[in-house]
Amino acid sequence: MKRPKIIDIRATTVAVPLEAPIRTATGAHWGKFVRTIVEVETDTGVIGLGEMGGGGESSEAAFQGLKSYLVGHDPFELEALWFKICNPTASLYNNRTQLHAAIEFACLDIIGKTLDVPVYDLIGGKLRDEVGFASYLFFRYNDQDRGGEVRTADQLLAEARRLKDKCGFTAHKLKAGVFPPDYELELYRALANEFPGDSLRYDPNAALSVEESIRFGHAIEDLRNDYFEDPTWGMNGMRRVREQVRIPMATNTVVVNFEQLSSNILNPAVDVILLDTTFWGGIRQCVKAAHVCDTFQLGIAVHSSGELGIQLATMLHLGAALPSLSFTADAHYHHLMDDVIKGGLMKYKNGKIKVPTGPGLGVELDRAKLEKYAAYYKEFGGYPYDRDPGRKDWFALVPNTRWANPAVSVEDDGK
């Protein structure tokens, strides 16, 4: 077998429509996801696929800038790849973690295609054929052509029922921090009443103060919570909440590297580490982190950062191979209208998605769709993730001490 060498890296920015604009504590996704699709070509003709959040000229230029590091590199040499891109001393000045993740996805795809094995066989082997997911419920603005508003309790419950009927979810995550805590508490408890046998998770994106987090946590302790995700900001803030609230604490913000993980082990602030294949810098970094978590009996779950099908494939392979995956994964995926992979959107059944079994990541680019959504991006551009299109001149505070606009009711906010 000839060992492949990298000869080219191509990056293409795409924008893929969502059902509706979805809101967060720090801004919104303005009716689309903007992603960078990466292709790593080798001298054996094998092309590996990667994906990263965001895009545009700066992202595409960043990947082009890596060519001087990686042309001639053997994709099998993954440890060397990490240090070429993410050398810890160099990253003090230039953090390339997410760039590395996209390149590593592509290299694992190349290795799998070269050896004719799926990626899960490269990271320990498949322990499950499907990976379960939670519904990811967002407050939404109305899009008359694609999807309706989610603002009130009735609208939230209708959306949750729609997704449960369509996808089979038995766990429900509310992306919150948009409205005042008492209002969101009312809606969260309504979800629990609507689906008494299902589990829940609440994620206000660190918008609550420590004291508000404790009060909110006490008010939901009786529910079937998977965990309390990032209620407040910072390791010490999370630690203070954990000391007072009887719900497992989870994070994808304050423990996303090994130094933070070691700090959390020495002085616990978080019980469940949400492993994100992009934020941690790749699939293999997540596997390594999962082994550390296993050693110290910390919970793990698979986190979503707004994926298309390529990154979803990395999440599925990761979820297939982790022995201690006891929680359903997150995914924004069901909010998408389309995908750039052949066959279109992957399908949910009974709240789960099948793990691809083909060589490498097991997904292929649909060239026509790639061109279509690259053109869509060029026509309509991106959006500022940290701004909300319905709140003029608004910007997020952490913690949020000025919920929405005090002169506007919850029902009217953003209209």
N, C-alpha and C positions, 0 to 999 in steps of 0.2 A: 504494500500500500504506500503510495506516495503521500507524504505529509504536505498538506496545503500551506500556502503562504498568502498573506493578504496583499492584494494588488490595488484595491480601490475601496473607498468609503463614499457612499452617496446618501445625502439627507434630503428629505422632501417634507415640507410642511403641508399639513392637510387640516381642514376644518370640517367636522362631521356634525350634522344637525342633531339636536336633542328634541325630545317631545315638547319641551317648554323651557324657558329660562329658570334655572334652579338657584335658590338663595342660600347663603351661608352667613355665619356670624361676621365674617370678614369681607363679604362682597357677594359675588354671584358668578355663575357661568351663564353667559348671555345668549342662551339658546343654541350653543354649539360647544364642542370640545375641539381645542386646537392642539394637535400632536405633531411630533416630528417622527417620521418613519425613516429608519436607517437600514441601508443595505450594505453589507460587507462582502465584497467579491474576492474570490481566491483564484490562484493560478490553476487550480484543478477544475474550474468552472462552477464550483459550488458557491452559492450565495446564501448568506445568513441574514436573518431579519431581526431588527431591534426596534424599539419604540421609546419615546420620551415625551413627557408633558411639555406644553408650550411649543413655540416655533418661531418662524420668521427668519430674517437674514442673519441675525446674531446667532441663533441656534444652528442654522445650517453652516455658518462660518466656523463655529466652534468644532463641529465634526470634521470639517475640512482641515482645520488646524491640527487635528490628531493624526492626519495622514503621515506627517513627518516622523511621528513616533511609531506608527503601526504598519506602514507599508513594508513588507518583508517579514512581518511577525508571523509566527506559527500559532494559529488559533487554539491549538491544544495546550499551549503554555499559558494557562490562565493565571497562575500566581505572578508570573512575570508581567502579564497584562495589567494586573492590579497595580503593581509598583510603577510601571511605566506611566500610568494615567493618574493614579491616586497616591503617589508617594507621600507619606504622612507629613514630612517636613515641608515639601513643596506645596501641599494642600493648604498650608497656613496662608499662602498668598493666592492660591487658585484652586478652589474646591471643584473638582471634576467628578464627584461621586455619581451624579445622575447620568453624565455622559458615559462613564464607565459602565453603568448598568445596561444602557442600550447596546454598547459594543459587546459586553459579555453575553447578553441575550443572543446576539448574532453569532458569536463564537461558539456558544453551546449548540446553536442551531446547525452550524457548520460541522461541528464534531459529530453530532447525531446523524446528520445526513451522510457524512463520510463513512461512519461505522455502521450505518443502517440500523440505528437504535433510537428510541425516543429519549428526550432529555431526562425524564424521570429515572431511566436506567443509569444515567451518568451521575446522579446525586443520591444513589442508594437504593433505587428500585421502587416500584409502585406498590403501595399498601392499600389503595382504594381506587376503584374505577371511576368514581364520581366525586366531586367536591360540592358540599352544600354551601348555600349562600343565604344571607339575610336580605330581606327587602331593604332598600335604602330610600327612606322617605324624606323628601325635601319639601320645604315651603317653595311654591312655584308662582311665577307670574303666568297669566293666561296667554296662550298662543292660539288664536282662533283656528288656525289650520292644522295644528298638531296636537296640542294638549291643553287641558284646562288648568285653572288656578287651584292652588292648594294654600289655604290661609286659615279657614275655620275648622272646627272640629268635624263638622259634617263632611267637608271637602277632604280632610285628611283621612277619615275613616273610609270614604268612598274610594280614594286612591289606594289605600291599603287593601281593601277588599278586591279591587280590580287586579292588583298585582298578585295577590294570593290565588285568585281564580286563574290568572294567566300563567303564573310561574310556579305555584305550589309552595310559596315561602311559609316556613313555620317559625321564623325569627324575624324581628322587625327592628330596624335601627332608625331613630329619628335624628336627622341632622338639624340641629337647633341653634340656639343663641341668636336667633333673628328677632324674636319678640320678647317681652318681659317674662321673667322666669315663672311667675304665677300663672300666666296664660299658657305657657308651654307645659307646665305641670298639669294643668287641666286636660290638655290634649294628650299628653303621655299616658295619663291614667285612663283616658277614654280608649286609647289603643289597647291597654291591658284588659279593660272590660270587654272590648269587642272580640279579642282573641285570647280567652282565658287559658288555653293550653299551650300558647306560644310564648317564646322568650323575647325579651326586649333589651334594647341598649339605647342610651341617651348620650348624644355627643354635641355639646354646645361650642366646640372649637375653642375651648379655654376662655369663653366670654364671661364666665362668672367669677366673682371675687371668691376668695377662700371661704369667707363667712356665708356667702350666698350658696356656694357649692355644698357646704355642710347642711344648711337648711333644706336645700332641694334634695340632697341625698337622704336625709332623715324622712322626708315626705314620700319617698318611693321605696324605702327599705322593705316594705311588705310585698312588693311586686316580684315577678319572676324575671329578675334582671340577669343578663349575662355578665354585664360589667357596667361601670360608670366611666365613660370615655372622655378624657381630657376636659373635665369640668372647669379647671382653672389652669393658669400658666405657671410653668416652672417646676423643677423637681421638688423644691421645698414646699411650694404651695400644694402640690399633689400629696406630699407626705403629710402635711397638716390635715388635709381632708381625709386621707386614708386612716389616720389615727382616730377620727371621729365617726366615720360612716361605715356601716356593715354591708358594704357592697364591694366586690373586687374592683380595683382601679385599673384602668387600661390606658395605654398611650400609643400614639404614633408621632408624637412631637418631641417629647423630652427624653426618649430613649430610642435613638435611631443610629447609634454607633456603639462600638465595643467599650469605649471609655465611659460613656453614659450608662451602659449596661453594667459595667463593673461597679460604678458608683451606686447604682440601684440595688445591687446585690449586697454591698457593704452596709448600706443604710436605706432599707426598702421604702420606696414611694409608690411603686406600681406593681400590680400583681400579674397583669396580662400584657405581654409585649406584642404589639401589632406589627407583624413583619411585612414590610412593603418592598417589593423587588426593585423598585426605583429608589426610594429614599435610603435604603440600606446599601445600595450600590451594586445590586445584582442578586441572582438566585443563590449563588454559592455563599454569599455573605449571610443571607437569610438562613441557609442551612446551618452554617457555623453558629449563628446566634441561637438557633433553635436547640442545638446540642448543649450550649451553655445554659439555656433556660431549663432544659431537661435535667441537667445536673443539679440545679438549685430549685427545681420544682416550681418554676414560674410558668404560668399559663402562656400559650401562644395562640395567635389567630393570624389570618392572612388579610392584609389591609389593601384598600383600593385607593389609587390616586388619579382616577378618571381615565380609565383604559379603553383602548380599542382592542381588537382581537389578538394582536401580537402580544401585548402585555398580559391580556387575560390568559393566554396560553402559558405564560411564565408563572402566573398565579396558580393555574391548574396543575402544572407539573410540580411546583413546590408543594401545594396542598396534598398531592397524591403521595408524596414521599416522606412527609413528616409524621413520625409515629404518634406524637402527643397532641395532634390537632383535635382539640375537643370542642371547639367553637366553629360555627358556620363562618364563612369568609364574608368580607364586604365586596360589593361591586357596584360601580355606577352604571354598569353595562346595560341594564334594562331601560335606562333613560335614552339610549341611542336610537336613532331612526335607521341607521345603516352601519356598515363596517367596510373596511378596505380589504378584507380577506375573502378568498374564494368561498362561495357558499353562503355569503352574507352572515348575519348575526348568528352566533351559536345559540342553541336552544336550551331553555330551562325545562326540566321535568321533575316534579315533586321537590322543587326548590334546589335542584342540583344541576350541574353541567358535567357532561362526560369529559374525561381527560383525553386529549388527543393522543392517538396511538401511532401516528406516522413517524417517520424519522425526524430527528431534531425536535423543534417545537410542534411539528405536526400541522402547521397552518401555512398557506401560500398566499402571496399577494394577488389580488385581483387588479391587474394593471389598469383596466378601464375605470375602476372605482378610485384607484390612487390618483389618476389624472383628473377625474371628475372633482374630487374633493380638494386636490391641490388648486384647481381652477376656482373652486368655491372660496378657498382661503384668499387667493389673489384678488378676487372680486370684492369680498366683504371684509377681509382683514381679521385681526384678532380682537381682543377685548381686555380691559384691565380687570384682572381677577379680584383685585382688592377694592373694587367699586361696585355699587349697586345701581342698575339703570333706573330704578324707580325711586331712588333717594338722591335728589340733586344736592351736590356739595357735601354729601355724607362721607365720612370715613370712620373706620372701626377704631374703637378704644379697647384696650386690654388691661383690666377687665372693663366690660361695657357698663358704664355708669350713667348712660343717657339713652335708655332703651327707646329705639325708634325716634319719633318726634313727639315730645310730650303734648303738643298741640293737636296731634292727629290720632284718631282711634286706631286700634289694631286692624279693624275691618277696612279702614281707608288708607293705611300706610302703604306707600309705594304706588298708589293708583294715580 
